[in-house]
């Protein structure tokens, strides 16, 4: 027997960038939205009473938020060694499922994990989809595909890349094709390329760690198998090469050449800046033991991000919101909405436009826009009921106190009164417990 859910008397922000609807009602049957209307204009097909009726009392309803950059396997590590080596696959998987619930309780009903140790993101996704645990919908990648000297190639040459690492070395086109096929066999939704070379850290004019033909090989193999492709690409030549290779979106683009803005605009390739990670290092890095010299590096990167992406927005490049949650400076459940705030604070977006970066734009990039990311008929009834109006103060999206209710598929999510906490174990090798605030 069908279950009917209805929420009425709200200001409804549908996530697409359209103006809000006042005195709106949303109706869902078996978790999917069937109708949205205003005032007394109830559709004939929505005459029968709802099984669950919520009177919003003028409060704001918007789509469940989507974080396009959340590494659920990383466990809030401080170092590459802690993320890539210590703990083991079993511990990382159990910890990931637990942390995924914190993401859901923060109002994010979906996220993309663009790069996982082991195959943890896929495992976490499947456990949630199987009904074993509560959690967000997850668009999951496997390990970053990297080349020698690439961004994810952290360890000495004599050690190579551990099988547990977030990256996997693929030195030849054949190995690249093979790795893409192996990851698809292991049920990934997304292929992640680790595009920048380490040489670019000291020589920004250097090229990416893959040639144009190698990058095209990865993209074409993935697309041929029906998978999306994204790329870690801070530097200008990597961004341009990725766009020409046909990736589905680029991550960071911190130092993108202004001359290449037109290239991404013409190809309508979205950008996920992940300003939150960079801004948190600048503002809170000392609290978690970040090297002061690296904080200065991140200050310069943040300045560049703001300048280039203000121009990207003016040019019409679609923007995506992703926090890079999963590190000690971006703990789960606390900072996911900060990226949407920074779209307003640093990039000059209107709150309505910024909300669309963390809803519709992300869903469209994943190919999920017929299911999530907007409050339109046919989509899942993933939504937030807010006490305050985010169009007046975008910061309410990051405040637990402002979220009156979270719904996923029309079912209310039971939200704890306070964020879950745990003690870090010795085998995680943390030098200290994070001193970042536990509530926002």
Secondary structure by P-SEA (a helix, b strand, c coil): cbbbbbbcccccccccccccccbbbbbbccccccccccccccccccccccccccccccbbbbccccccccccccccccccccccccccaaaaaaaaaaaaaaaaaacccbbbbcccccaaaaaaaaaaaaccccccccccccccccccccccccccccccccccccbbbbccaaaaaaaaaaaaaacccbbbbbcccccccccccccccccaaaaaaaaaaaaaacbbbbbbcccaaaaaaaaaaccccccccccccccaaaaaaaabbbbbccaaaaaaaacccccccccaaaaaaaaaaaaaaaaaaaaaaaaccbbbbbccccccccccccccaaaaaaaaacccccaaaaaaaacaaaaaaacccccccccccccccbbbbbcccccccccccccccccccccccccccccccccbbbbbcccccccccccccccc
